[in-house]
Each structure stands twice: as structure tokens, then as C-alpha cells.
Amino acid sequence: MTLDALMDYAFNPSTQANGWGTMERATWQEQISLYAELGQFTKRVPKVDEVMTMDILNATRDFRLKSFSAT
């Protein structure tokens, strides 16, 4: 049952369109905002571009899409 929930989360319309492991900038921003609201940052709230990059995902996109469609 837990595995089913994980699989639905890990393999969804976003991963089908963009490949496994895809990330969305908006999701990162939501997490940063939530952590800031909870007082988790001791110095300052980081900007999304300071903590995430899509470089590896962009470089491997074609392979990840091919691998996803083969399963």
C-alpha cells in the first residue's frame, strides 16, 4: 500500500512528460516558503536559484524519457 502511494508520487503525469526525477521550480519555492514560515532558516531565506539546478536533468532528459517509456 505504501509502495503504491510512492509509485503514484514518483511516476505521475509530470514524470511521464519530462522523465523520471523531474523537478519543478514552483515545488522548491513552496518548500522554501514553508521552511521560512516555520523559522527553519537561521540567517536568511535562500532564493530558489541558489539551492536548485536543472542542469543534470536537462542534460539527461532524452535518456530519462526513453527509459521511462521502456518500462
C-alpha positions as CSV (number, residue, x, y, z in Angstrom):
1,M,0.0,0.0,0.0
2,T,2.8,2.4,0.9
3,L,4.6,1.4,-2.3
4,D,1.6,2.2,-4.4
5,A,1.4,5.7,-2.9
6,L,5.1,6.2,-3.5
7,M,4.9,5.0,-7.1
8,D,1.9,7.3,-7.8
9,Y,4.0,10.2,-6.4
10,A,7.3,9.2,-8.3
11,F,5.6,8.3,-11.6
12,N,2.9,10.9,-12.5
13,P,1.9,13.0,-15.5
14,S,4.9,15.3,-14.9
15,T,7.4,12.4,-15.0
16,Q,5.7,11.0,-18.0
17,A,6.1,14.3,-19.8
18,N,9.5,15.2,-18.6
19,G,11.2,11.9,-17.5
20,W,11.8,10.3,-14.1
21,G,13.3,12.5,-11.5
22,T,11.9,15.7,-12.9
23,M,11.6,18.7,-10.6
24,E,9.5,21.8,-10.7
25,R,10.8,25.2,-9.6
26,A,7.4,26.0,-8.0
27,T,7.6,23.0,-5.7
28,W,11.1,24.1,-4.5
29,Q,9.7,27.6,-3.9
30,E,6.8,26.2,-1.9
31,Q,9.2,24.2,0.3
32,I,11.5,27.2,0.9
33,S,8.4,29.3,1.8
34,L,7.2,26.7,4.2
35,Y,10.6,26.3,5.9
36,A,10.8,30.1,6.2
37,E,7.3,30.2,7.8
38,L,8.4,27.6,10.3
39,G,11.6,29.6,11.1
40,Q,14.0,27.0,9.8
41,F,16.5,29.4,8.3
42,T,18.8,31.0,10.9
43,K,20.4,33.7,8.7
44,R,18.3,34.4,5.6
45,V,15.8,32.7,3.3
46,P,17.6,31.4,0.2
47,K,16.4,32.0,-3.3
48,V,15.4,29.0,-5.4
49,D,18.2,29.6,-7.9
50,E,20.7,29.4,-5.0
51,V,19.6,25.9,-4.0
52,M,18.4,24.1,-7.1
53,T,19.6,23.5,-10.6
54,M,18.0,21.7,-13.5
55,D,21.4,21.2,-15.3
56,I,21.7,17.4,-14.8
57,L,18.0,16.8,-15.5
58,N,18.3,18.9,-18.7
59,A,21.4,17.0,-19.8
60,T,19.8,13.6,-19.2
61,R,16.3,14.4,-20.3
62,D,16.3,12.3,-23.6
63,F,17.7,9.3,-21.8
64,R,15.3,9.6,-18.9
65,L,12.3,9.9,-21.2
66,K,13.5,6.8,-23.2
67,S,14.0,4.8,-20.0
68,F,10.6,5.8,-18.7
69,S,8.7,4.8,-21.8
70,A,10.5,1.5,-21.9
71,T,9.0,0.4,-18.6
